[in-house]
Amino acid sequence: MLRNKSARYMVSIYFMTYFAKDCFSTAFLYYVVFVLGLSQTIGQGITSLSFVGMIVVPIAAFILIKTKNPKINWSTSFSLIFIVMAGFFVLSLQRSHLGSGTTIIFLIILGVLWQIGRQFLEYTAWQVIPLVPDVDTIVSGKLRTGTFAAVQSFTRQLTGALGSALLGFILQWGGFQEGSLHQTAQAQNAILIVLIVVPIISIGIAWWMVARFNLNQRTHKILHNEIDRLQGGGNKDDVDPQTKSIVEDLTGYKWDKIWNTTK
């Protein structure tokens, strides 16, 4: 399945975005406690704001239905995440000039924005993922939804494991002292790398891929109609030029390689 362009891009976007999310989630409590000097309870309270993200689902759904273009949802998510990352960085620099009350207010605002961006990201990914197996079908003539679901499941488990491992390695590099409430500047910088730098790089790569990922509800419908035509015995040479161009772009295959495996 990963031989087709859309599957490669979708798995890569999925990996990069969820890896960014997992790195952030893993490092967030360390940031609250050891960088901002607040209690773990406050950090857990900010984390519990995840319910706010559910409010976004109808909005994300409306935008996707209206535009039939997941790039808009993804771009909204990525923009919010970049704003949040910048906010957490500025907060880490200004923490000594702000009172704990002001710091908590900013944390709540950034936490809400993070949850909104995260929900846009997750909702969009899971609306696009079901479209991908059909891109494989028009090449292979097979419906391998289960195979792709297994790849997505493995990718999801991998991002969580790598996020935790990366935090451990970078904290060790930064000289983090387990059990100590006061950490060195290098240890705090290590936390910021996992919380901010790694997610920004990962989201930046994902955004680059999203710009080149053209599978959406409109192009999927065209592709699906072509599958139906070919399955109905239609002549491959009678393909509409626009359909041919779209299928080649989505699959990464030239037209003479399409549907050959069914013969």
Residue pairs with C-beta under 8 A, 6 or more apart in sequence:
1 7
1 133
1 136
1 144
1 147
1 148
1 151
2 8
2 11
2 151
3 139
3 252
4 135
4 136
4 139
4 250
4 251
4 252
4 253
5 135
5 249
5 250
5 251
5 252
6 132
6 135
6 213
6 215
6 250
6 251
6 252
7 132
7 135
7 136
7 148
7 151
8 252
9 209
9 212
9 213
9 215
10 128
10 129
10 132
10 213
10 215
11 151
11 152
11 155
12 205
12 206
12 209
13 74
13 125
13 206
13 209
13 210
13 213
14 125
14 129
14 152
14 155
14 156
15 155
15 158
15 159
16 202
16 203
16 205
16 206
16 209
17 121
17 125
17 202
17 203
17 206
18 155
18 156
18 159
19 159
19 162
19 163
19 198
19 202
20 81
20 198
20 199
20 200
20 202
20 203
20 206
21 118
21 121
21 159
21 199
22 159
22 160
22 162
22 163
22 164
23 163
23 166
23 167
23 194
23 195
23 198
23 199
23 202
24 114
24 195
24 199
25 47
25 163
26 163
26 164
26 167
26 194
27 167
27 191
27 194
27 195
28 43
28 46
28 47
28 195
29 40
29 43
29 44
29 47
30 167
30 171
30 191
30 194
30 195
31 43
31 88
31 92
31 191
31 192
31 195
32 38
32 39
32 40
32 42
32 43
32 46
32 107
33 39
33 40
33 43
33 181
34 181
34 183
34 187
34 188
34 191
35 92
35 95
35 188
35 191
35 192
36 91
36 92
36 95
36 103
36 107
37 95
38 100
38 103
38 104
38 107
42 104
42 107
46 107
46 108
46 111
47 111
49 108
49 111
49 112
49 115
50 115
50 118
52 112
52 115
52 116
53 115
53 116
53 118
53 119
54 119
56 115
56 116
56 119
56 120
56 123
57 119
57 123
60 73
60 119
60 120
60 123
60 124
61 123
63 72
63 73
63 76
64 70
64 72
64 73
64 123
64 124
64 127
64 217
68 216
68 217
68 218
69 216
69 217
69 218
70 124
70 127
70 128
70 210
70 216
71 210
71 211
71 213
71 216
73 120
73 123
73 124
74 120
74 121
74 124
74 206
74 207
74 210
75 207
75 210
76 117
76 120
77 117
77 118
77 120
77 121
77 124
78 117
78 121
78 203
78 206
78 207
78 210
79 117
80 113
80 114
80 116
80 117
80 120
81 114
81 117
81 118
81 121
81 199
81 203
82 200
82 203
83 113
84 110
84 113
84 114
84 117
85 196
85 199
85 200
87 106
87 109
87 110
87 113
88 110
88 195
88 196
89 192
89 196
91 98
91 103
91 106
91 107
91 110
92 188
92 192
95 103
98 106
128 215
128 216
129 148
129 152
130 145
131 215
131 216
131 217
131 220
132 148
132 215
133 143
133 144
133 145
133 148
134 220
134 223
134 224
134 227
135 215
135 223
135 250
135 251
136 142
136 144
136 148
137 143
137 144
137 227
138 223
138 226
138 227
138 230
138 247
138 251
138 258
138 259
139 251
139 253
139 257
139 258
139 259
139 261
140 261
140 262
141 259
141 261
141 262
142 261
166 194
166 198
167 194
170 190
170 193
170 194
171 187
171 190
171 191
171 194
173 190
174 184
174 186
174 187
174 188
174 189
174 190
174 191
174 193
175 184
175 186
175 187
175 190
176 183
176 187
176 190
176 191
177 183
177 184
177 187
183 191
214 246
214 249
214 250
215 250
219 246
219 250
222 242
222 243
222 246
222 247
223 243
223 246
223 247
223 250
225 243
226 239
226 243
226 247
230 236
230 259
236 255
236 258
236 259
239 247
239 255
244 255
247 255
247 258
248 254
248 255
248 258
251 258
